[in-house]
Each structure stands twice: as structure tokens, then as C-alpha cells.
Amino acid sequence: MALEFTDANFSTDVISSDKLTVVDFWAEWCGPCRAIGPVISELATEYAGKVNVGKLNVDQNPQVSMQYGITSIPAILFIKNGEVVDKLVGAQPKSNFVKKIEAHI
């Protein structure tokens, strides 16, 4: 199951983590976001213990969304040691996520 990131827990759960963290910036009303939801859940299960995989609702957490300049969703940031090391924008096939994850773990 994907983690739930918020403005409140982002610093401790993502920025301070020593693991690669995949953050899916999404919203309820976004069709492509809902389309990749199952992929995010699969990645969370497959990489459990190795990579943190979670979602951040942009409507409920505007602070983090603005901090990272998220203007299009879904936007997926790959963050390691507090730094954005990669990103994907728009609905993508699972293989694209796997390539990015494998390149950074």
C-alpha cells in the first residue's frame, strides 16, 4: 500500500529519509492520476522495505506542491537524501517507473 504524504509529514517521511522515495503528486479530479494509482500501489508493494512509495494530494497539501513547483499532475518526483534525483510528468507505463527506481536505488 502506498504511503500518504502531507505538508505535515513530508519533511520527516521524505526529506529526512535515507531511502529513495517516490512521490506521486495527484488529485481526486485528475483522470490520469487515477489511471496510474494502481501502478503506484504495485510499486509500493514490490519495493517494500527498499523504496518508500507514496502519494501527495495537491489539493489538500498546497505547501509541498508549491515548494516543488508542481504545475501539471500527475507529477512523480524521485527524491533521495532530500534531493530530487529524477521526475516523471503525466501518466506513464509501469516500466518507466521501474527504470527510474532501479537507476537510483
Backbone torsions as a table, in degrees:
resi	resn	phi	psi	omega
1	MET	NA	135.1	-179.5
2	ALA	-69.1	145.2	176.9
3	LEU	-73.7	160.5	176.8
4	GLU	-110.9	111.0	178.6
5	PHE	-95.2	145.2	-179.3
6	THR	-138.0	170.8	174.1
7	ASP	-56.4	-36.0	-175.9
8	ALA	-72.5	-38.8	-174.5
9	ASN	-103.7	-1.6	-173.3
10	PHE	-59.9	-44.0	-177.8
11	SER	-62.0	-46.7	-178.0
12	THR	-76.5	-40.9	-174.1
13	ASP	-83.7	-24.5	-176.5
14	VAL	-115.3	-59.9	-174.8
15	ILE	-62.4	-41.3	-177.1
16	SER	-85.3	-5.3	-178.0
17	SER	-73.7	141.0	176.4
18	ASP	-90.5	-3.4	177.9
19	LYS	-94.7	156.2	169.8
20	LEU	-61.5	134.2	178.8
21	THR	-123.3	128.3	178.5
22	VAL	-102.2	119.4	-177.6
23	VAL	-115.5	117.6	177.7
24	ASP	-95.2	109.2	175.3
25	PHE	-83.9	121.1	-171.5
26	TRP	-145.8	175.4	173.6
27	ALA	-149.2	153.2	-179.3
28	GLU	-56.6	-39.5	-173.2
29	TRP	-81.5	-2.7	-174.1
30	CYS	-92.3	110.4	-179.4
31	GLY	-58.7	-51.1	178.6
32	PRO	-60.6	-31.6	177.3
33	CYS	-63.7	-44.9	179.0
34	ARG	-65.9	-33.0	-179.6
35	ALA	-64.6	-36.8	-179.1
36	ILE	-91.1	-4.3	178.6
37	GLY	-50.0	-49.0	179.5
38	PRO	-63.1	-33.0	177.9
39	VAL	-65.7	-42.7	178.7
40	ILE	-61.4	-43.1	178.8
41	SER	-62.9	-41.6	178.3
42	GLU	-62.6	-43.8	179.8
43	LEU	-63.1	-39.6	179.3
44	ALA	-60.5	-41.0	179.4
45	THR	-71.2	-46.9	-175.6
46	GLU	-67.1	-32.2	-177.7
47	TYR	-106.5	15.9	-179.8
48	ALA	-54.0	131.9	180.0
49	GLY	88.1	-19.4	-179.4
50	LYS	-108.5	-37.8	-176.8
51	VAL	-136.0	138.0	172.8
52	ASN	-85.6	126.0	179.8
53	VAL	-124.7	125.3	-179.1
54	GLY	-154.1	178.2	-176.2
55	LYS	-124.4	147.9	175.6
56	LEU	-130.8	117.9	-179.9
57	ASN	-76.5	116.3	-175.0
58	VAL	-67.5	-28.8	180.0
59	ASP	-72.2	-35.4	-177.7
60	GLN	-89.7	-15.2	-175.7
61	ASN	-134.0	67.4	-174.9
62	PRO	-69.0	-25.6	-175.7
63	GLN	-61.8	-53.5	-179.4
64	VAL	-66.1	-39.6	179.9
65	SER	-59.5	-43.7	178.8
66	MET	-69.2	-39.8	-179.2
67	GLN	-57.4	-36.8	-179.2
68	TYR	-97.6	6.2	175.7
69	GLY	64.4	37.0	-179.1
70	ILE	-75.3	114.0	179.6
71	THR	-117.6	-19.5	177.5
72	SER	-126.8	138.3	176.4
73	ILE	-128.2	153.6	-0.3
74	PRO	-70.8	140.9	172.5
75	ALA	-123.7	129.2	-177.6
76	ILE	-117.3	118.0	178.3
77	LEU	-102.8	141.3	175.8
78	PHE	-109.0	111.6	-172.8
79	ILE	-117.4	130.9	178.7
80	LYS	-137.0	131.5	-178.5
81	ASN	51.8	38.7	175.7
82	GLY	81.5	-1.3	-177.8
83	GLU	-114.4	142.2	174.2
84	VAL	-75.0	117.5	-178.5
85	VAL	-102.3	-14.0	179.8
86	ASP	-168.8	166.3	175.7
87	LYS	-157.2	156.2	173.2
88	LEU	-130.9	143.1	176.5
89	VAL	-127.0	133.7	-179.9
90	GLY	92.1	166.2	178.8
91	ALA	-65.9	131.3	-175.7
92	GLN	-131.1	154.8	173.3
93	PRO	-70.0	153.6	-177.9
94	LYS	-55.1	-36.2	-177.9
95	SER	-57.5	-33.4	178.9
96	ASN	-66.3	-39.2	177.8
97	PHE	-65.4	-44.7	-178.1
98	VAL	-61.2	-42.7	178.7
99	LYS	-58.9	-46.0	-178.7
100	LYS	-66.0	-44.1	179.9
101	ILE	-62.0	-48.9	-177.7
102	GLU	-62.2	-30.1	-179.6
103	ALA	-71.4	-20.6	-172.4
104	HIS	-117.8	-0.9	178.8
105	ILE	-94.9	NA	NA
